Amino acid sequence: MQRPGQVSVVALDRGERLGVLPVGRFPLTITSSPDGTRGYVAAVLGSTVTVLDLRTLDVLDTLQVDRRGDPGAHGLAFIPAP
């Protein structure tokens, strides 16, 4: 059985690992907001999207995604609000 995953947050300028955050089972797709303050991790087996605060290294929310015949959450696109 696939266990929950983890995401390492790394400082871009130093390459130093700042922390590790828990995410859903089998994290497959990761994206961030344009300003770099939020991260989004889609986990296909758990069919979740974990929302991360990349400044405070907190998990803000975990969204359940209905499978609707698909394997689970596995793709992300960041579309800013108008």
N, C-alpha and C positions, 0 to 999 in steps of 0.2 A: 504494500500500500504506500502510495506517495504521501509523504508528510508535508505540513506547511513549509513554505519557502522563506527565504530571507533576502533582503536587499542591502547591500553595502553602500553607504553614502560616502563619496570620496571628494576631498577638496581639489578642485580643478587646478589651482595654482601650485599646490604642494604635493599632490598625489597621496596625501595622508588620508587614511580611513577615519572618518569622523564618527561613524556609528553603524549599527546594523539594526534593521527594522524587520519585524515579522510581516509576511504577506501570505496570500492563499496558496493552495496546493498547485504545484507546477506553474510557477510564474513564467509567462511566455513573452509578454510584450510590456515594455516600459516606455513612458514618455513623461515630459515635464511641461509645465506652463512656460510661456515665452520668457517670463522674468526669473525663472529658476526657483521659485519659492514653493511650488507644489510638484509632487511626483504622483504618477498614476501607474499602477501595476495590475495588469490583467493576468489572472491565474486560470488556466484552462480547466484543470480537473476540479478545482473548487468552484468554478464559474463565479468568481468574484472580481471586483476591481477595488484595490486598496488605495486610498487617498492619503498621501504623506505630506507633512509639512517638512520641507527640506532645510528650513532654518532652525527649527526647534527639535528636529528629529522625532516628531510625534506622529502616530497613526491617527488621522483625523476621522476617518470613516472607512467602513468596508461595505461595499454595495453588492448585493446579490443580483446576479444576472440570470434571467430565465433562459433555459437551454433551448426551448422551442425546436427540438430536433437536432440542434447543433451540439458539438462536443462540449462547449462551455465558452466562457469569456476568453477571447484570444486576439482581439484586435482593438487598437485605440486610435483615435484621431482627436487632436485638440482644435476645437473650433471656438474662437473667442466670441463672446456675446457682442451684438452690435452696439 
